């Protein structure tokens, strides 16, 4: 299973997902967000790290960019 999320462009550049949204965020119109597809395992790791705000460092095999 794959999960689509929206990630801030700066997080993608830094290879560390800090914040993510399930739909394209409208509250942050000045920042650029990109849609990415992640595995279910990666999503679970993001959810686990959500409360401690440590972020999630990913490798290129665990994330794919949306069209």
Residue, then its C-alpha position, 0 to 999 in steps of 0.5 A: x500500500x502507498x500513501x500520498x502526503x504533502x510535504x514542505x519543499x524545504x523538508x524535501x531538499x533537506x531529506x528530513x520530513x518535519x511536517x506533512x499534510x494529507x491534503x494540499x495546505x492552504x494555511x501556508x500559501x507562501x511556502x511551496x509544498x509538493x505531493x509525495x508517495x510513501x510506503x505504509x512503513x514510512x507513514x507509520x514511522x512518520x506518525x510515530x515521530x509526529x509527537x516528538x517533532x524529531x522529523x523523519x530522515x528518509x532515503x530515496x527508495x522510501x519516497x516518490x514524488x507525485x505527478 
